[in-house]
Amino acid sequence: MYLVLQRGAVASLSRAGELAGAAAVACVRQFAGDPALEAWRPRPGKVCLRARTASQWRQVLEEPHALAGDADGEAAAALPPRRRSERGPLLERLQAMSTELEPPPADAPAPAGAVTYLLNPALGMSSGKTIAQVAHAAVMAAEHLDDWVARGCPGIVLAPSRAAFDAACERDDLAARVVDAGLTEVAPGTITVLALPPA
């Protein structure tokens, strides 16, 4: 799955993660039954890309996609999975998301009905990797949080202390626990994101 944000449209990593998560969930549901998506499910990789110009962003929105947010403002688009050889010229031109975004807070109250995504503080993931990992958590959480999905997948991303993250790892009510395959920035088996269910 390809997650795309327009450069400069989203300032904070927390908001980018929330939007990408909502877009990824919408994409999985919108394109359910598509052979490429079904083949992707056992190893659901996600790549976060950046549309550098308004023209590139408009071209992204002409592709089959699911959108979260406002296409003319803060938004993330999720394009359904396709083979690397079938990306096409547009996706080949887009750069990996590496834009420095405002970091998430260590602690903040979750808005009503929101999932709280906790980033592993021991990792130094790029913005694109972080956004993709939050989207993984959202898709996992959506499997058993139908009411949350119906509300548009509201969320908040936090960068907690090591002690707070370790304590959350022990919870038995997690909505998702993302364990990375280790193909890019972190070692295989690393927990990258936890998702706490809405309060």
C-alpha positions as CSV (number, residue, x, y, z in Angstrom):
1,M,0.0,0.0,0.0
2,Y,1.2,3.5,-0.8
3,L,0.5,6.3,1.6
4,V,1.0,9.8,0.2
5,L,1.0,13.2,1.9
6,Q,1.5,16.5,0.2
7,R,4.6,18.4,1.2
8,G,3.8,21.2,3.7
9,A,0.2,20.2,4.1
10,V,0.5,18.5,7.5
11,A,2.8,20.0,10.1
12,S,2.8,17.4,12.9
13,L,3.7,13.8,13.0
14,S,0.7,13.1,15.2
15,R,-1.7,14.5,12.7
16,A,0.1,12.8,9.8
17,G,-0.1,9.4,11.6
18,E,-3.8,9.8,12.4
19,L,-4.6,10.7,8.7
20,A,-2.5,8.0,7.3
21,G,-4.1,5.4,9.6
22,A,-7.6,6.5,8.7
23,A,-6.7,6.4,5.0
24,A,-5.2,3.0,5.2
25,V,-8.2,1.6,7.0
26,A,-10.5,3.1,4.4
27,C,-8.4,1.7,1.6
28,V,-8.5,-1.8,3.0
29,R,-12.3,-1.6,3.2
30,Q,-12.9,0.2,-0.1
31,F,-10.8,-2.2,-2.1
32,A,-11.7,-5.4,-0.2
33,G,-11.9,-8.3,-2.7
34,D,-9.4,-6.8,-5.1
35,P,-6.9,-9.6,-5.9
36,A,-3.9,-7.4,-5.3
37,L,-5.1,-6.3,-1.9
38,E,-6.0,-9.9,-0.9
39,A,-2.5,-11.1,-2.0
40,W,-1.0,-8.2,0.1
41,R,-2.8,-9.1,3.4
42,P,-0.4,-11.8,4.7
43,R,2.5,-9.4,4.4
44,P,0.9,-5.9,4.5
45,G,3.8,-3.6,3.7
46,K,3.2,0.1,3.5
47,V,5.4,2.8,2.0
48,C,4.9,6.5,2.8
49,L,5.6,8.9,-0.1
50,R,5.6,12.7,-0.5
51,A,4.0,14.6,-3.3
52,R,6.4,17.6,-3.7
53,T,4.1,19.8,-5.8
54,A,0.4,20.6,-6.1
55,S,0.5,19.0,-9.5
56,Q,1.8,15.7,-8.2
57,W,-0.8,15.7,-5.4
58,R,-3.6,16.2,-8.0
59,Q,-2.2,13.3,-10.0
60,V,-2.2,11.1,-6.9
61,L,-5.9,11.9,-6.4
62,E,-6.6,10.8,-10.0
63,E,-5.4,7.3,-9.1
64,P,-7.7,4.8,-7.3
65,H,-7.4,5.8,-3.7
66,A,-9.0,6.3,-0.3
67,L,-8.6,9.8,1.3
68,A,-8.6,10.9,4.9
69,G,-8.9,14.6,5.6
70,D,-9.4,17.5,3.2
71,A,-7.8,17.1,-0.2
72,D,-7.2,20.9,-0.3
73,G,-5.6,20.9,3.2
74,E,-4.4,18.3,5.7
75,A,-4.9,14.9,4.1
76,A,-3.4,11.5,3.4
77,A,-4.2,9.3,0.5
78,A,-3.8,5.5,0.5
79,L,-3.4,3.8,-2.8
80,P,-4.2,0.1,-2.9
81,P,-1.3,-2.3,-3.1
82,R,0.3,-3.1,-6.5
83,R,3.4,-5.0,-7.5
84,R,6.6,-2.9,-7.5
85,S,6.8,-3.4,-11.3
86,E,3.3,-2.0,-11.7
87,R,3.8,1.2,-9.8
88,G,3.7,3.4,-12.8
89,P,5.5,6.7,-13.6
90,L,3.8,8.8,-10.9
91,L,4.7,6.6,-8.0
92,E,8.2,6.1,-9.3
93,R,8.7,9.9,-9.3
94,L,7.4,10.4,-5.7
95,Q,10.1,10.5,-3.1
96,A,10.0,8.6,0.2
97,M,8.6,10.7,3.0
98,S,11.4,12.1,5.1
99,T,10.1,15.6,5.9
100,E,10.9,16.7,9.4
101,L,7.5,17.1,11.2
102,E,6.7,18.5,14.6
103,P,7.3,15.6,17.0
104,P,4.4,14.1,18.9
105,P,3.9,14.9,22.6
106,A,5.1,12.5,25.3
107,D,1.7,12.6,26.9
108,A,-1.7,14.1,26.2
109,P,-5.3,13.2,26.8
110,A,-6.9,11.2,24.0
111,P,-9.9,12.9,22.4
112,A,-13.1,11.0,23.1
113,G,-13.4,7.9,21.0
114,A,-9.8,8.1,19.7
115,V,-7.2,5.3,19.5
116,T,-3.9,6.3,21.2
117,Y,-0.8,5.3,19.2
118,L,2.4,4.9,21.3
119,L,5.7,5.1,19.4
120,N,8.6,3.1,20.7
121,P,10.9,5.7,22.2
122,A,14.0,3.5,21.7
123,L,13.7,3.9,17.9
124,G,14.8,6.7,15.7
125,M,12.5,6.1,12.8
126,S,12.1,8.5,9.9
127,S,8.8,10.4,9.5
128,G,7.8,8.1,6.6
129,K,8.6,4.9,8.5
130,T,6.7,6.2,11.6
131,I,3.6,7.1,9.6
132,A,3.6,3.7,7.9
133,Q,3.9,2.0,11.3
134,V,1.0,4.0,12.7
135,A,-1.0,3.0,9.6
136,H,-0.2,-0.7,10.3
137,A,-1.5,-0.2,13.8
138,A,-4.7,1.4,12.5
139,V,-5.4,-1.4,10.1
140,M,-4.9,-4.0,12.9
141,A,-7.1,-2.1,15.3
142,A,-9.9,-1.7,12.7
143,E,-10.3,-5.5,12.6
144,H,-12.1,-5.4,16.0
145,L,-13.1,-1.7,16.5
146,D,-16.0,-1.3,14.1
147,D,-17.5,1.7,16.1
148,W,-14.1,3.5,15.9
149,V,-14.0,2.9,12.1
150,A,-17.5,4.2,11.7
151,R,-16.3,7.4,13.4
152,G,-13.5,7.9,10.9
153,C,-10.7,6.3,12.9
154,P,-9.8,9.3,15.2
155,G,-6.4,9.0,16.8
156,I,-3.6,10.7,18.6
157,V,0.1,9.8,18.3
158,L,2.3,10.0,21.4
159,A,6.1,9.5,22.0
160,P,6.0,8.3,25.6
161,S,8.8,7.7,28.0
162,R,10.6,4.3,27.9
163,A,8.9,3.4,31.2
164,A,5.4,4.3,29.9
165,F,6.0,2.4,26.7
166,D,7.2,-0.7,28.6
167,A,4.2,-0.6,30.9
168,A,1.9,-0.3,27.9
169,C,3.5,-3.4,26.4
170,E,2.2,-5.4,29.3
171,R,-1.4,-4.4,28.9
172,D,-3.8,-7.1,27.8
173,D,-6.3,-4.8,26.2
174,L,-4.2,-3.4,23.3
175,A,-6.0,-2.7,20.1
176,A,-2.8,-3.4,18.1
177,R,0.9,-4.3,18.6
178,V,3.0,-3.7,15.5
179,V,6.1,-6.0,15.3
180,D,8.3,-4.9,12.4
181,A,9.5,-7.4,9.8
182,G,12.9,-5.7,9.8
183,L,13.1,-4.9,6.0
184,T,14.1,-1.3,6.4
185,E,15.0,0.8,9.4
186,V,14.7,-1.5,12.5
187,A,15.7,-5.0,13.5
188,P,13.2,-7.8,12.8
189,G,10.9,-8.5,15.7
190,T,11.0,-4.9,17.0
191,I,7.8,-3.5,18.5
192,T,7.4,-0.1,16.8
193,V,3.9,1.0,17.7
194,L,1.2,0.1,20.3
195,A,-2.4,1.1,19.9
196,L,-4.5,1.7,22.9
197,P,-8.3,1.3,22.4
198,P,-10.6,4.3,22.9
199,A,-11.4,4.9,26.5
